[in-house]
């Protein structure tokens, strides 16, 4: 049997981190078994579904590299099929019309609460003979005639066997009075029609699995295998919130995380392969299966994600990093500036854990003169420091421009001036980068080039240019 899985988000919000992990697990499971990964947008809540959210889901999956097979299925376009199945169940006797008014349903719930019973529909219309009169002007719903005896067991690939007494499951509504289908019916019909073999989703859907299983059996359809994955919690063990990292995937992109780093991190949230931490796309596809998913909630940790992202930045080709950094610099890059960034990248990327950090430390390479100096850098450019830079500039004008020759020239100059190299390097760094921290200064000078270095030194020597 070919494996077919699906990711079925509701476009009432953006693609959050938990949804991205669910999509990743489905995608990997399909790839591991040479199966299909389908995308279904569950947009039946027309009031809350938005085009912006749909686009964010599609763009987020595309950015993560989780490409689906076939066309996107929109659940809202399949309402007629869902209603057809509900009416077929009615005709077959596995469902029935219920004419309860909203007021009667409210009273039913209040009575159950007052008596300490579970709030379930008690099936008033379940066994009424078709010949009995029905209330006038009350449009009926169609309810599932759920099994009342025995139990329903979910043989879950993550949770193990989970059983619920059928007496705990009520006759859920399949088709509302206005003719629109309910969530559980729509999911069952769509999964059946799409040939879904495995349903991999968050364990907050485990209760739905019992209800959906009864619909499958009432229709005499094969029940897919279920795998309910524990949700992600914050580092403190509490339910994941925005302060923990429950952000849209697009936000992680804006914060400077690489898609391969986020994929790797999400994979390790609740799944493991021995002690492996850095896992390539190819390894993930080869190793992934449902048996290695833990039953306990995973804990989101921004520090671990940042460290992992730093690893992937170091492993990424310099040309690609320049492409990633460029949009964060707030300016168009000319050929010379791009070349400068490319040359500087080997020395920059070990110093950053996000693309945003990388852009911040690379910015001085492409800024216009005169540089805007940080306060600490400005304080280094004293009257004596500027005089020293003026003397150094004359020496540097005659030097063959490479890192070794520059360093030797600066060391000779410092020795002749009776100064420590650090006493020259710090104001020189301030003049060339506008900061007190940067990659090694001789590396910086080689990348900037002779002309740019000398002009920046001129700016620093002229106190009126120091801003």
Secondary structure by P-SEA (a helix, b strand, c coil): cbbbbbbbbbccccccaaaaaaaaaaaaaaaaacbbbbbbccccccccccaaaaaaaaaaaaaacccccccccccccaaaaaaaaaaaaaaaccbbbbbccaaaaaaaaaaaaaaccccccccccccccccccccccbbbbbbbbcccccccccccccccbbbbccccccccccccccccccaaaaaaaaaaaaccccccccccaaaaaaaaaaaaaaacccccbbbbbbbbbcccccccccccccccaaaaaaacccaaaaaaaaaaccccccccccccaaaaaaccccccccccbbbbbaaaaaaaaaaaaaaccaaaaaaaacccccccccaaaaaaaaaaccccccccccaaaaaaaaccccccccccccaaaaaaccaaaaaaaaaaaaaaccccccaaaaaaaaaaaaaaacccaaaaaaaaaaaaccccccccaaaaaaaacaaaaaaaaaaaacccccc
